[in-house]
Amino acid sequence: MVARKTVRAFARALCVAAVAALPFHGAAAQSGAPQKGPPTIRDTEIEALMRDYTRPILKAAGLGQQNVEVVLISDRSFNAFVADGKRIFVNVGALLDSKTPNQIIGVLAHETGHIAGGHLARMRQQVEGMQTMAIVTMLLAGAGIAAGAASGMGGRDMGSAAAAGLIAPQEMIRRSLLTYQRGEEQAADRSAVSYLNATHQSAKGMIETFQRFQEDQLFISQRVDPYLLSHPMARERIAALETLAKASPYYDAKDPPALQERHDMMRAKLVGFTERPDAVARKYPPSDASMPALYARAISAYRFGNVNGAISQIDALIARQPDNPYFYELKGQALLESGRAPDSVAPLRKAVAMTNGAPLIRAMLGQALVQSGNPTYNEEALRELILATQRDPNSAGAWRSLAIAYGRKGDVANADLAAAHGYFASGDFKIGRELAARARQRFATGTPGWLKADDLVNFKPPKSAQNNR
């Protein structure tokens, strides 16, 4: 039994390590959900850019109809990974450090290769196979120890033999799995190049990224056993990719200027939302009159209390690009978060109209309408928040604002149901179920509201969230 428990624990650890990830080492509105996993960032502008980056790649990989989305992780390290067949996780550090769209598109193409290749499913199969192998080898090791005892081996010698007999099989299995995973990483690299070729894009960005990794690895390469790594060493990846990449007729293809501009604005937005004012000033000094610099400084000004100055800077951005909906969104957000909800309504309405009802912006508009205190806005708030939650049911803030709007209308059943959804979106299933049960009692049996509340009451949370039951 001890051997079986050890193997199971070992296999679980391998399952965790089997997440296919690029080995990068080193607004935006952060999700409020109290999750065990890494904090995520939601932003309409950045998510739209990521969709534009991935759409042609996913189509080339045969995944155009799979609704694969890019999830932004609030982590400064340069990293990206996939953990299922529906999401590519990208650290904001990767976005901040990628100087061109092509560099991050190469990362996304690599992760798409993992999804299209079914690497995670095959890794799980490998782990399952290795479990059986581990049990057999460890039992054989145990039999060897018993034989040693029968032959009169001393206690110290027997202990050494026991340790070696138990550790050696695990080490062999670990190295075998890592070898398998390195092969999958190389396959994802090759797939990425094929997707880039199919979309007439260069693989040069991938090589530039790996060259950077190579520089980071120089000081440890003499001390690392390459057979204990889950990814090939950077120099090996460069050597393998250069021949393929340079054979492409699109190797020297450049990113379109408009796409580069959007990439620069995205990076400036992240700097403004994640850095302190002194760091923003170093990266975008007052002498820099570019649009990205103006964007970063305006965001930083509103975040650190200079709201009036921020509004003036945002108005200057709007004057230069009156068709940019994200400047109106930023203005509305700055006003709303500084306690000026009534003033935030107009720019947010404009941003919603210009983005065809982007759910995150629509939710912010609904929140502004609710917080304005104007009773004539309540029906509009209900409409906007219902539409926002229909398209993006994971916004806890939108559900809570919707609960308030329903409460002001006197619709207590729907207020409880919306509040329950808000707690579910935050990961608090216990309170969510209690509110859903209360809502279910208020609805007539069998009505749509009753059915929705009943679904929440009977919802079984994922095992990773069982502690919040």
C-alpha positions as CSV (number, residue, x, y, z in Angstrom):
1,M,0.0,0.0,0.0
2,V,2.8,2.4,0.7
3,A,4.2,1.8,-2.7
4,R,0.8,2.4,-4.4
5,K,0.3,5.7,-2.5
6,T,3.8,6.9,-3.4
7,V,3.1,6.1,-7.1
8,R,-0.2,7.9,-7.0
9,A,1.3,11.0,-5.5
10,F,4.1,10.9,-8.0
11,A,1.6,10.6,-10.9
12,R,-0.5,13.5,-9.6
13,A,2.7,15.6,-9.5
14,L,3.5,14.6,-13.1
15,C,-0.1,15.5,-14.1
16,V,0.5,19.0,-12.8
17,A,3.9,19.3,-14.5
18,A,2.4,18.0,-17.7
19,V,0.9,21.4,-18.6
20,A,2.3,22.3,-22.0
21,A,4.1,25.6,-21.5
22,L,6.8,27.7,-23.1
23,P,9.7,28.0,-20.6
24,F,9.8,31.7,-20.3
25,H,11.5,33.0,-17.2
26,G,12.3,36.0,-16.1
27,A,-7.8,47.6,-17.9
28,A,-7.0,46.3,-17.5
29,A,-9.4,45.2,-14.8
30,Q,-8.3,42.3,-12.6
31,S,-10.8,39.6,-12.0
32,G,-12.2,39.8,-8.5
33,A,-12.8,36.0,-8.2
34,P,-11.1,34.6,-5.1
35,Q,-9.7,31.6,-7.0
36,K,-6.9,29.3,-6.1
37,G,-5.4,29.7,-9.6
38,P,-3.4,32.8,-10.9
39,P,-5.3,36.1,-11.0
40,T,-6.6,37.0,-14.5
41,I,-7.0,40.3,-16.2
42,R,-9.9,41.3,-18.4
43,D,-9.7,44.1,-20.9
44,T,-11.8,44.5,-24.1
45,E,-9.1,46.2,-26.1
46,I,-6.4,43.6,-25.3
47,E,-8.7,40.7,-25.7
48,A,-9.8,42.0,-29.2
49,L,-6.1,42.2,-30.2
50,M,-5.4,38.7,-29.0
51,R,-8.4,37.4,-31.1
52,D,-7.0,39.2,-34.1
53,Y,-3.6,37.6,-33.5
54,T,-5.0,34.1,-33.0
55,R,-7.9,34.0,-35.5
56,P,-5.8,33.2,-38.7
57,I,-3.5,30.8,-36.7
58,L,-6.5,28.9,-35.3
59,K,-8.0,28.7,-38.8
60,A,-4.7,27.3,-40.3
61,A,-4.6,24.7,-37.4
62,G,-8.2,23.6,-38.2
63,L,-9.4,25.1,-34.9
64,G,-11.3,28.0,-36.3
65,Q,-14.7,26.7,-35.0
66,Q,-13.5,25.7,-31.6
67,N,-13.9,29.0,-29.8
68,V,-10.4,29.0,-28.4
69,E,-9.8,32.0,-26.3
70,V,-6.8,33.8,-24.9
71,V,-6.8,34.3,-21.1
72,L,-4.5,37.0,-19.7
73,I,-2.6,36.1,-16.5
74,S,-1.5,38.9,-14.1
75,D,2.1,37.8,-13.9
76,R,5.1,39.8,-15.0
77,S,7.2,36.7,-16.1
78,F,7.4,35.9,-19.8
79,N,5.2,32.8,-20.0
80,A,2.4,31.1,-22.0
81,F,0.8,27.7,-21.7
82,V,-2.3,25.6,-22.4
83,A,-4.1,23.6,-19.8
84,D,-7.1,22.4,-21.9
85,G,-8.3,22.5,-25.5
86,K,-10.2,25.7,-25.2
87,R,-7.8,28.3,-23.7
88,I,-4.4,29.7,-24.2
89,F,-3.0,31.4,-21.1
90,V,-0.6,34.3,-21.6
91,N,1.2,36.2,-18.9
92,V,1.0,40.0,-19.3
93,G,4.8,39.8,-19.0
94,A,4.9,38.1,-22.4
95,L,2.9,41.0,-23.9
96,L,5.0,43.7,-22.2
97,D,8.3,42.1,-23.4
98,S,7.3,41.3,-26.9
99,K,8.3,44.3,-29.0
100,T,6.5,43.3,-32.2
101,P,3.2,41.5,-32.9
102,N,5.1,38.8,-34.7
103,Q,6.9,37.8,-31.4
104,I,3.7,37.2,-29.5
105,I,2.0,35.6,-32.5
106,G,4.8,33.1,-32.6
107,V,4.1,32.2,-29.0
108,L,0.4,31.9,-29.7
109,A,1.2,29.7,-32.7
110,H,3.3,27.4,-30.5
111,E,0.5,27.0,-28.0
112,T,-2.0,26.4,-30.8
113,G,0.3,23.5,-31.9
114,H,-0.1,21.9,-28.5
115,I,-3.9,22.1,-28.8
116,A,-4.1,20.9,-32.4
117,G,-1.7,18.1,-31.6
118,G,-3.7,16.9,-28.7
119,H,-0.5,17.0,-26.6
120,L,-2.2,17.3,-23.2
121,A,-4.5,14.3,-23.8
122,R,-1.5,12.2,-24.9
123,M,0.5,13.4,-21.9
124,R,-2.2,12.1,-19.6
125,Q,-2.1,8.8,-21.4
126,Q,1.6,8.7,-20.9
127,V,1.2,9.4,-17.2
128,E,-1.4,6.7,-16.9
129,G,0.9,4.2,-18.6
130,M,3.8,5.3,-16.4
131,Q,1.7,4.6,-13.3
132,T,1.4,1.0,-14.2
133,M,5.1,0.8,-15.0
134,A,5.9,2.5,-11.7
135,I,3.9,0.1,-9.6
136,V,5.6,-2.9,-11.3
137,T,9.1,-1.5,-10.9
138,M,8.5,-0.5,-7.3
139,L,7.1,-3.9,-6.4
140,L,10.1,-5.5,-8.0
141,A,12.3,-3.2,-6.0
142,G,10.4,-4.3,-2.9
143,A,10.9,-7.9,-3.8
144,G,14.6,-7.3,-4.2
145,I,14.8,-5.7,-0.7
146,A,13.0,-8.8,0.8
147,A,15.5,-11.0,-0.9
148,G,18.3,-9.0,0.6
149,A,16.8,-9.4,4.0
150,A,16.5,-13.1,3.6
151,S,20.2,-13.3,2.6
152,G,21.3,-11.6,5.8
153,M,22.0,-8.1,4.4
154,G,22.8,-5.6,7.2
155,G,20.4,-2.9,8.2
156,R,22.4,0.0,6.8
157,D,22.9,-1.8,3.5
158,M,19.3,-2.8,3.4
159,G,18.3,0.8,3.9
160,S,20.5,2.0,1.1
161,A,19.2,-0.7,-1.1
162,A,15.6,0.3,-0.2
163,A,16.2,3.9,-1.0
164,A,17.9,3.1,-4.3
165,G,15.2,0.6,-5.2
166,L,12.4,3.0,-4.6
167,I,14.0,6.2,-6.1
168,A,15.6,4.7,-9.2
169,P,12.2,3.7,-10.8
170,Q,10.7,7.1,-10.1
171,E,13.8,8.8,-11.6
172,M,13.7,6.6,-14.7
173,I,10.0,7.4,-15.2
174,R,10.5,11.1,-14.7
175,R,13.2,11.2,-17.3
176,S,11.1,9.2,-19.7
177,L,8.2,11.6,-19.3
178,L,10.4,14.6,-19.7
179,T,11.9,13.1,-22.9
180,Y,8.4,12.6,-24.2
181,Q,7.4,16.2,-23.3
182,R,10.5,17.7,-25.0
183,G,9.4,15.8,-28.1
184,E,6.0,17.4,-27.9
185,E,7.6,20.9,-27.5
186,Q,9.6,20.4,-30.7
187,A,6.5,19.2,-32.5
188,A,4.6,22.3,-31.4
189,D,7.5,24.5,-32.7
190,R,7.2,22.8,-36.1
191,S,3.5,23.2,-36.2
192,A,3.8,26.8,-35.3
193,V,6.1,27.4,-38.3
194,S,3.6,25.7,-40.6
195,Y,0.7,27.9,-39.3
196,L,2.8,31.0,-39.7
197,N,3.6,30.0,-43.3
198,A,0.0,29.3,-44.0
199,T,-1.0,32.7,-42.9
200,H,1.9,34.4,-44.7
201,Q,3.6,35.5,-41.5
202,S,7.3,35.2,-40.5
203,A,8.7,32.8,-37.9
204,K,11.4,35.3,-37.1
205,G,9.6,36.4,-34.0
206,M,9.9,32.8,-32.6
207,I,13.6,32.7,-33.2
208,E,14.1,36.2,-31.6
209,T,12.2,34.9,-28.5
210,F,14.4,31.8,-28.3
211,Q,17.5,33.9,-28.8
212,R,16.5,35.9,-25.8
213,F,16.0,32.6,-23.8
214,Q,19.4,31.5,-24.9
215,E,20.9,34.6,-23.4
216,D,19.0,34.0,-20.2
217,Q,20.2,30.4,-20.1
218,L,23.9,31.1,-20.6
219,F,24.7,31.4,-17.0
220,I,23.0,28.2,-16.0
221,S,23.6,26.0,-19.0
222,Q,26.8,24.6,-17.6
223,R,25.0,23.5,-14.4
224,V,21.8,22.1,-15.8
225,D,21.2,18.5,-16.9
226,P,19.3,18.9,-20.2
227,Y,17.6,15.6,-19.7
228,L,15.9,17.0,-16.6
229,L,14.2,19.8,-18.5
230,S,10.7,19.7,-19.9
231,H,11.7,21.8,-22.9
232,P,14.7,21.7,-25.2
233,M,17.5,24.1,-24.5
234,A,17.0,27.4,-26.4
235,R,20.1,26.8,-28.6
236,E,18.6,23.5,-29.7
237,R,15.3,25.1,-30.6
238,I,17.0,27.9,-32.5
239,A,19.1,25.4,-34.5
240,A,16.0,23.3,-35.3
241,L,13.8,26.2,-36.3
242,E,16.2,28.4,-38.2
243,T,16.4,26.1,-41.2
244,L,12.6,25.8,-41.4
245,A,12.0,29.5,-40.8
246,K,14.5,30.8,-43.2
247,A,13.2,28.4,-46.0
248,S,9.9,30.2,-45.8
249,P,9.2,32.9,-48.5
250,Y,7.6,35.0,-45.6
251,Y,10.7,35.0,-43.4
252,D,11.3,38.7,-44.0
253,A,7.6,39.6,-43.8
254,K,6.9,42.6,-41.5
255,D,3.9,43.3,-39.3
256,P,1.4,45.8,-40.8
257,P,2.0,49.3,-39.4
258,A,-1.5,49.5,-38.0
259,L,-1.1,46.2,-36.2
260,Q,2.3,47.4,-34.7
261,E,0.5,50.5,-33.5
262,R,-2.2,48.5,-31.8
263,H,0.6,46.3,-30.2
264,D,2.4,49.4,-28.9
265,M,-0.8,50.8,-27.5
266,M,-1.5,47.5,-25.8
267,R,1.9,47.5,-24.1
268,A,1.5,51.1,-23.1
269,K,-1.9,50.3,-21.5
270,L,-0.4,47.5,-19.5
271,V,2.4,49.7,-18.3
272,G,0.0,52.4,-17.3
273,F,-2.2,49.9,-15.3
274,T,0.6,47.8,-13.8
275,E,3.5,50.2,-13.1
276,R,4.0,53.0,-10.6
277,P,4.2,56.5,-11.9
278,D,8.0,56.7,-11.7
279,A,8.3,53.6,-13.8
280,V,5.8,54.9,-16.3
281,A,7.7,58.2,-16.5
282,R,11.0,56.3,-17.2
283,K,9.4,54.3,-20.0
284,Y,7.3,57.1,-21.4
285,P,9.0,60.4,-20.4
286,P,7.1,63.7,-20.8
287,S,9.2,64.5,-23.9
288,D,7.6,61.5,-25.6
289,A,4.5,62.8,-27.5
290,S,3.6,59.5,-29.1
291,M,0.2,58.0,-28.7
292,P,1.4,55.1,-26.6
293,A,3.2,57.5,-24.3
294,L,0.1,59.7,-23.9
295,Y,-2.0,56.6,-23.2
296,A,0.3,55.2,-20.5
297,R,0.6,58.6,-18.8
298,A,-3.2,59.3,-18.8
299,I,-3.9,55.9,-17.3
300,S,-1.2,56.4,-14.6
301,A,-2.6,59.8,-13.8
302,Y,-6.1,58.5,-13.1
303,R,-4.8,55.5,-11.2
304,F,-2.8,57.6,-8.8
305,G,-5.3,60.3,-8.0
306,N,-4.8,63.0,-10.6
307,V,-8.3,62.5,-12.1
308,N,-8.8,66.0,-13.5
309,G,-5.3,65.8,-15.2
310,A,-6.1,62.4,-16.5
311,I,-9.4,63.5,-18.0
312,S,-7.6,66.4,-19.8
313,Q,-5.0,63.9,-21.2
314,I,-7.8,61.4,-22.3
315,D,-9.6,64.3,-24.0
316,A,-6.4,65.0,-25.9
317,L,-6.2,61.4,-27.0
318,I,-9.9,61.5,-28.1
319,A,-9.1,64.7,-30.1
320,R,-6.4,62.9,-32.0
321,Q,-8.3,59.7,-32.5
322,P,-12.1,60.4,-32.1
323,D,-13.0,56.9,-33.5
324,N,-11.1,55.0,-30.8
325,P,-13.7,53.5,-28.5
326,Y,-11.2,52.6,-25.8
327,F,-10.4,56.2,-25.1
328,Y,-14.1,56.8,-24.3
329,E,-14.1,53.6,-22.2
330,L,-11.0,54.9,-20.3
331,K,-12.6,58.3,-19.7
332,G,-15.8,56.6,-18.3
333,Q,-13.8,54.3,-16.1
334,A,-11.7,57.1,-14.7
335,L,-14.8,59.1,-13.9
336,L,-16.7,56.1,-12.5
337,E,-13.9,55.0,-10.2
338,S,-13.4,58.5,-8.9
339,G,-17.0,58.7,-7.7
340,R,-18.4,60.7,-10.6
341,A,-20.8,58.0,-11.9
342,P,-23.3,60.4,-13.5
343,D,-20.5,62.0,-15.6
344,S,-19.2,58.5,-16.7
345,V,-22.5,57.5,-18.4
346,A,-22.1,59.5,-21.6
347,P,-18.5,58.3,-22.6
348,L,-19.4,54.8,-21.7
349,R,-22.6,54.9,-23.8
350,K,-20.4,56.0,-26.7
351,A,-17.9,53.3,-26.1
352,V,-20.6,50.6,-26.0
353,A,-22.1,51.9,-29.3
354,M,-18.6,52.0,-31.0
355,T,-17.7,48.4,-29.9
356,N,-21.1,46.9,-30.9
357,G,-21.9,46.2,-27.3
358,A,-18.7,44.8,-25.9
359,P,-19.9,43.0,-22.7
360,L,-17.2,44.3,-20.4
361,I,-17.8,47.9,-21.4
362,R,-21.6,47.3,-21.3
363,A,-21.2,45.9,-17.8
364,M,-19.3,49.1,-16.8
365,L,-22.1,51.2,-18.3
366,G,-24.7,49.3,-16.3
367,Q,-22.7,49.8,-13.2
368,A,-22.4,53.5,-13.9
369,L,-26.2,53.8,-14.5
370,V,-26.8,52.0,-11.2
371,Q,-24.3,54.1,-9.2
372,S,-25.6,57.4,-10.7
373,G,-28.6,57.2,-8.3
374,N,-30.8,58.4,-11.1
375,P,-34.1,56.4,-10.9
376,T,-34.8,57.1,-14.6
377,Y,-31.7,55.1,-15.5
378,N,-32.8,51.9,-13.9
379,E,-34.6,50.3,-16.9
380,E,-31.6,51.1,-19.1
381,A,-29.3,49.6,-16.4
382,L,-31.3,46.4,-16.4
383,R,-31.2,46.2,-20.2
384,E,-27.4,46.8,-20.4
385,L,-26.6,44.4,-17.5
386,I,-28.8,41.6,-18.8
387,L,-27.1,41.8,-22.2
388,A,-23.7,42.0,-20.6
389,T,-24.2,38.9,-18.5
390,Q,-25.8,37.0,-21.3
391,R,-22.6,37.4,-23.4
392,D,-20.1,37.2,-20.5
393,P,-21.6,35.3,-17.5
394,N,-18.3,35.3,-15.6
395,S,-18.4,39.0,-14.6
396,A,-19.2,39.0,-10.9
397,G,-19.4,42.8,-10.8
398,A,-22.1,42.9,-13.6
399,W,-24.2,40.3,-11.7
400,R,-24.0,42.3,-8.5
401,S,-25.0,45.6,-10.3
402,L,-27.9,43.7,-11.9
403,A,-29.0,42.4,-8.5
404,I,-29.1,46.1,-7.3
405,A,-31.1,47.1,-10.3
406,Y,-33.6,44.3,-9.8
407,G,-33.9,45.2,-6.1
408,R,-34.7,48.8,-6.9
409,K,-37.4,47.6,-9.3
410,G,-38.9,45.5,-6.5
411,D,-38.1,42.2,-8.3
412,V,-36.7,40.4,-5.2
413,A,-36.7,36.9,-6.9
414,N,-34.5,38.0,-9.8
415,A,-32.4,40.2,-7.4
416,D,-31.6,37.0,-5.4
417,L,-30.9,35.0,-8.6
418,A,-28.5,37.7,-9.9
419,A,-26.7,37.9,-6.6
420,A,-26.4,34.1,-6.6
421,H,-24.8,34.3,-10.1
422,G,-22.4,36.9,-8.8
423,Y,-21.2,34.7,-6.0
424,F,-20.8,31.8,-8.3
425,A,-18.8,34.0,-10.7
426,S,-16.6,34.9,-7.7
427,G,-16.1,31.2,-6.8
428,D,-18.1,31.4,-3.6
429,F,-20.5,28.5,-4.3
430,K,-21.8,28.2,-0.7
431,I,-23.3,31.6,-0.5
432,G,-24.3,31.4,-4.2
433,R,-26.3,28.2,-3.5
434,E,-28.0,29.7,-0.5
435,L,-29.2,32.7,-2.5
436,A,-30.2,30.5,-5.4
437,A,-32.3,28.4,-3.0
438,R,-34.0,31.5,-1.7
439,A,-34.6,32.7,-5.2
440,R,-36.1,29.3,-6.1
441,Q,-38.7,29.7,-3.4
442,R,-39.7,33.1,-4.8
443,F,-40.3,31.8,-8.3
444,A,-43.3,29.8,-9.4
445,T,-42.3,26.2,-9.9
446,G,-41.3,25.4,-13.5
447,T,-40.8,29.0,-14.6
448,P,-37.5,30.0,-16.3
449,G,-36.4,31.8,-13.2
450,W,-37.1,28.7,-11.0
451,L,-35.2,26.5,-13.4
452,K,-32.2,28.7,-13.4
453,A,-32.2,28.9,-9.6
454,D,-32.6,25.1,-9.4
455,D,-29.6,24.6,-11.7
456,L,-27.5,26.7,-9.4
457,V,-28.7,24.9,-6.3
458,N,-27.8,21.6,-7.9
459,F,-24.5,22.7,-9.5
460,K,-21.5,20.6,-8.6
461,P,-18.4,22.7,-8.5
462,P,-15.1,21.5,-9.9
463,K,-12.9,19.5,-7.5
464,S,-10.4,22.3,-7.5
465,A,-13.1,24.6,-6.0
466,Q,-14.6,22.1,-3.6
467,N,-13.3,24.0,-0.6
468,N,-15.8,26.8,-1.4
469,R,-18.8,24.5,-1.3
